[in-house]
Amino acid sequence: MAQRKMTVFPTKNELSQAMAEYTANLSAKFIKEKGLFTVVLSGGDLIDWLCKLVQPPYIDSIEWSKWHVFWVDERVCAWEDPDSNYKLAMEGFLSKVPIPDKNIYAIDKHWAANGNAEHCAALYEECLKNLVKEKIIPISKKTGYPEFDLQLLGMGPDGHMASLFPNHPQINEKQKWVTHITDSPKPPPKRITFTLPVINSALYNLMAICDKAPAKSVAEIMKHNNLSLPSAHLSAQVENVWYLDQAAASEL
Ligand SMILES: O=C1O[C@H](COP(=O)(O)O)[C@@H](O)[C@H](O)[C@H]1O
């Protein structure tokens, strides 16, 4: 399992630039090696920080048609709902780049609008299993779980990542690839989320954290490895990269 590699950037703008460069380099590497790139997105502020990817030089140099896009977690609501991570990513990022619609794997539209979190999680897991059969996603030889190329993650002020929250049992799930929560402490309450073994089976994980609000949790993780905070469990098969801005690093 990869150790955390932390970099602190003077500004959010520089962090954004570095995130775009990191993503573009991995995109080129994996497309050269195997003809496709699997990328897992989070919701929240991260989508704003991906803005540099939709600007030159990346907008023109990335082979977007080879991307396959997933969500590490999703809110169980209609795709049009302002809470939807899908809507956020479509409006802020995905609609601006030529990724084929068939390569964008959103939560099931019908069951999400109906608010059935358990069924949405089961359907998303089934979708991943079908993509394993189609050889879009390999199974990690080391862990036995699906192996994504890159996950772009964010952390809430309470130390949550994806929809794995402190003092909630989802962090311990090991059988399922995708689980659900119906009492998320951060609204909306119903969500689906990749489980920790799946998150940690990714080859590259990039955790991006900005602003003062998560600074105390950042310090708890970096200084004390406080495992009551779900983000402290983040690892990766090759690289576990943490990009912070000055404000997020202010308690270190
Ligand atoms: O609810 C969520 O929160 C986390 C962190 O979001 P942020 O707004 O504090 O940046 C996010 O990574 C996750 O995908 C989202 O569903």
The ligand as an SDF file (V2000), in Angstrom:
LIG
                    3D

 16 16  0  0  0  0  0  0  0  0999 V2000
  -20.6660   15.1680    0.1260 O   0  0  0  0  0  0  0  0  0  0  0  0
  -19.5790   15.0720   -0.4050 C   0  0  0  0  0  0  0  0  0  0  0  0
  -18.5030   15.6240    0.2120 O   0  0  0  0  0  0  0  0  0  0  0  0
  -17.1520   15.3250   -0.1460 C   0  0  0  0  0  0  0  0  0  0  0  0
  -16.3310   16.5520    0.2210 C   0  0  0  0  0  0  0  0  0  0  0  0
  -16.9230   17.6440   -0.4420 O   0  0  0  0  0  0  0  0  0  0  0  0
  -16.4930   19.1580   -0.2410 P   0  0  0  0  0  0  0  0  0  0  0  0
  -17.6810   19.9510   -0.7050 O   0  0  0  0  0  0  0  0  0  0  0  0
  -16.1900   19.3730    1.2150 O   0  0  0  0  0  0  0  0  0  0  0  0
  -15.3480   19.4070   -1.1480 O   0  0  0  0  0  0  0  0  0  0  0  0
  -17.0390   14.9330   -1.6050 C   0  0  0  0  0  0  0  0  0  0  0  0
  -15.7400   14.4790   -1.8700 O   0  0  0  0  0  0  0  0  0  0  0  0
  -18.0750   13.8800   -1.9230 C   0  0  0  0  0  0  0  0  0  0  0  0
  -17.9410   13.4030   -3.2470 O   0  0  0  0  0  0  0  0  0  0  0  0
  -19.4300   14.5030   -1.7550 C   0  0  0  0  0  0  0  0  0  0  0  0
  -20.5110   13.6300   -2.0800 O   0  0  0  0  0  0  0  0  0  0  0  0
  1  2  2  0
  2  3  1  0
  2 15  1  0
  3  4  1  0
  4  5  1  0
  4 11  1  0
  5  6  1  0
  6  7  1  0
  7  8  2  0
  7  9  1  0
  7 10  1  0
 11 12  1  0
 11 13  1  0
 13 14  1  0
 13 15  1  0
 15 16  1  0
M  END
$$$$
